[in-house]
Amino acid sequence: MKELVIISGKGGTGKTSVAASFAILADRPVIADCDVDAADLHLVLAPSIRERHEFRSGREARIRPDACRRCGACAESCRFGAIVPDDRAGKVRLGDVAASFATGPAGIALRVDPFSCEGCGVCQLVCPAGAIDLLERTCGEWMISDTRCGPMVHARLGVGGENSGKLVSIVRREARRIAEESGRTTIVVDGPPGLGCPVIASIGGASLVLVVTEPTVSGAHDLARVLSLTRHFAVPAMVCVNRWDLNPEMTERIGAEAREAGARVAGRIRYDRAVTLAQMQETAVAESNSPAATDIRRVWANLEV
């Protein structure tokens, strides 16, 4: 089984457009969208969802009103301003909460603002009545779907949902399981941009990483950082320059620096308005006969996946 992960050092390089085209070009692939913070591969592949599963990660404090003495110890200790008066809407400052305690004859009812709570557990430690519970937080969901290319595993984070790489690992695990059970030999992964934990969770143990970059100063800078990461984890890496013809001189520089860093150049993709048209039509670029589609097919052939 071969697992190709498409990543980028920064957002907006065209990574997902390339990943969607590879899903079309691959032979009976399993597709995984590991860019869970900003998943959009589904906009092109139009998945039909057949399974939904909750994703839980981290903890969230909850105050039991029947046990709370309204002493305010939790609010005084919370450094995130997550303990707020129950009769107010939205987040308020810690000083406002303290002032409310001073004016109330028997204190006030409290609640936890879920968007501010970090699940650190300090409030539970200082509560003299033991009225605070730390509950597992539901952060989103992950799904198994069917697409015109094959099965797809993808996810959706809730508003402010935590993603330290755990959800990415779940998506990859399920994609591998489906590939093994269905006898499919290729997994195409749309990875997240950047260098953080989600990226590390995406590339570990992969057969090959393709880094999609652009011919700009920031593109070259972020590419160098990503290639340093792939070297650290000993994952083979190749580079693709998208919209290369907008700055041929920078494209040459990026190619030279990539080779110097030990990565091969898989190819270049020219600037083509057909890419935008394909997005508007909810299709992959490789499903067209555009010049950019020809470039993407050439890159795919060079990957030898």
MARRO-90006 format. One record per residue (C-alpha): x, y, z. Coordinates in steps of 0.2 Angstrom, whole numbers, padded with zeros to 4 digits, always signed. Layout:
// residues N
XYZ...
***
This chain:
// residues 305
+0000+0000+0000+0006+0017-0005+0001+0033+0004+0004+0050-0004+0002+0065+0006+0000+0082-0002+0005+0097+0009+0010+0115+0008+0021+0127+0019+0007+0140+0018-0011+0141+0013-0017+0146-0004-0004+0137-0015-0017+0125-0023-0014+0110-0013-0032+0104-0012-0034+0107-0031-0019+0096-0034-0025+0083-0022-0043+0082-0030-0035+0079-0047-0024+0065-0040-0039+0057-0033-0046+0057-0051-0030+0050-0059-0026+0037-0046-0032+0019-0049-0045+0014-0036-0039+0025-0022-0045+0029-0004-0045+0048-0001-0042+0056+0015-0045+0074+0019-0033+0078+0034-0035+0097+0032-0048+0096+0046-0046+0114+0051-0052+0120+0034-0058+0105+0025-0064+0108+0007-0060+0093-0003-0078+0088-0002-0083+0104-0012-0074+0096-0027-0078+0077-0024-0096+0079-0018-0095+0064-0006-0111+0055-0001-0110+0052+0018-0113+0034+0024-0106+0035+0041-0104+0049+0055-0094+0047+0071-0092+0060+0085-0074+0066+0088-0070+0070+0106-0054+0078+0112-0049+0088+0128-0060+0092+0143-0073+0105+0147-0078+0111+0164-0096+0110+0169-0104+0118+0185-0118+0108+0193-0130+0121+0199-0138+0111+0213-0121+0108+0221-0113+0125+0218-0112+0137+0234-0109+0152+0223-0093+0157+0232-0084+0162+0217-0068+0153+0220-0068+0145+0203-0070+0162+0194-0056+0170+0205-0044+0156+0200-0049+0155+0181-0036+0164+0171-0046+0162+0155-0061+0171+0160-0072+0156+0157-0082+0157+0173-0096+0169+0170-0113+0174+0178-0127+0163+0172-0138+0177+0169-0127+0186+0157-0124+0182+0138-0107+0181+0131-0089+0182+0139-0086+0195+0153-0070+0200+0161-0064+0192+0177-0066+0209+0186-0084+0210+0181-0087+0193+0189-0079+0198+0205-0089+0214+0206-0105+0204+0204-0100+0193+0218-0097+0208+0229-0115+0215+0226-0125+0199+0227-0131+0195+0245-0128+0176+0242-0117+0176+0227-0123+0173+0209-0126+0158+0199-0112+0153+0187-0109+0144+0171-0094+0140+0161-0091+0148+0144-0087+0133+0133-0077+0144+0120-0066+0151+0134-0063+0135+0144-0046+0127+0141-0050+0112+0152-0036+0115+0164-0045+0109+0179-0040+0123+0191-0058+0127+0194-0062+0109+0199-0047+0109+0211-0052+0125+0220-0071+0122+0222-0074+0118+0240-0091+0110+0236-0084+0098+0222-0098+0105+0211-0087+0106+0195-0085+0091+0183-0072+0090+0169-0081+0082+0154-0074+0075+0138-0077+0089+0125-0086+0085+0108-0076+0094+0095-0083+0089+0079-0086+0073+0068-0077+0062+0056-0086+0054+0041-0084+0040+0029-0091+0044+0012-0093+0037-0006-0086+0048-0020-0085+0046-0039-0066+0041-0036-0068+0029-0022-0071+0029-0003-0067+0045+0006-0063+0049+0025-0065+0067+0030-0069+0077+0046-0077+0093+0052-0072+0102+0067-0084+0112+0078-0083+0130+0081-0067+0133+0091-0064+0114+0091-0047+0107+0097-0036+0098+0084-0019+0093+0090-0017+0080+0077-0028+0067+0085-0042+0070+0072-0030+0069+0058-0023+0052+0065-0041+0045+0066-0044+0050+0047-0028+0042+0042-0031+0026+0052-0048+0024+0045-0042+0027+0027-0029+0013+0029-0042+0001+0037-0053+0004+0022-0039+0002+0010-0034-0015+0018-0052-0021+0018-0056-0017+0000-0039-0022-0007-0035-0004-0013-0016+0000-0014-0016+0019-0015-0021+0032-0002-0022+0050-0008-0021+0062+0007-0025+0080+0007-0014+0086+0021-0015+0103+0031-0004+0118+0027+0010+0124+0039+0021+0114+0051+0011+0111+0066+0005+0095+0075-0009+0091+0061+0005+0091+0048+0016+0080+0058+0001+0068+0061-0002+0068+0042+0016+0064+0036+0022+0051+0049+0025+0034+0040+0019+0040+0023+0026+0033+0007+0029+0050-0001+0025+0068+0003+0022+0081-0011+0025+0099-0006+0015+0111-0017+0022+0128-0017+0021+0144-0026+0035+0156-0034+0035+0169-0020+0047+0174-0007+0035+0167+0007+0032+0151-0004+0051+0148-0005+0053+0152+0014+0039+0140+0020+0045+0126+0008+0062+0126+0016+0054+0124+0033+0043+0110+0027+0057+0100+0019+0067+0102+0035+0052+0093+0043+0051+0079+0031+0070+0076+0033+0068+0075+0052+0055+0062+0050+0064+0053+0036+0049+0054+0024+0053+0055+0005+0048+0072-0002+0045+0079-0019+0041+0097-0024+0028+0105-0036+0028+0123-0041+0010+0129-0044+0007+0145-0055+0026+0144-0060+0025+0155-0075+0020+0170-0064+0038+0171-0058+0050+0160-0068+0065+0166-0060+0059+0162-0042+0053+0145-0049+0071+0141-0054+0077+0147-0037+0064+0136-0028+0069+0121-0039+0088+0123-0035+0085+0125-0016+0073+0110-0016+0086+0099-0024+0099+0106-0012+0088+0100+0002+0087+0083-0005+0070+0084-0013+0066+0080-0031+0055+0092-0042+0040+0083-0048+0035+0096-0060+0027+0113-0063+0009+0119-0065+0006+0134-0075-0007+0148-0071-0023+0143-0079-0041+0151-0077-0047+0134-0080-0043+0130-0062-0055+0143-0056-0068+0137-0068-0066+0119-0062-0069+0125-0044-0085+0134-0049-0091+0118-0057-0086+0107-0042-0075+0097-0053-0056+0092-0052-0044+0101-0064-0039+0084-0071-0056+0081-0077-0054+0095-0090-0043+0096-0105-0035+0112-0100-0016+0116-0100-0015+0115-0081-0023+0098-0082-0009+0092-0093+0003+0099-0081-0005+0090-0066-0005+0073-0076+0013+0075-0079+0017+0078-0061+0006+0063-0057+0016+0052-0069+0033+0059-0061+0027+0053-0044+0027+0035-0048+0014+0031-0035
***
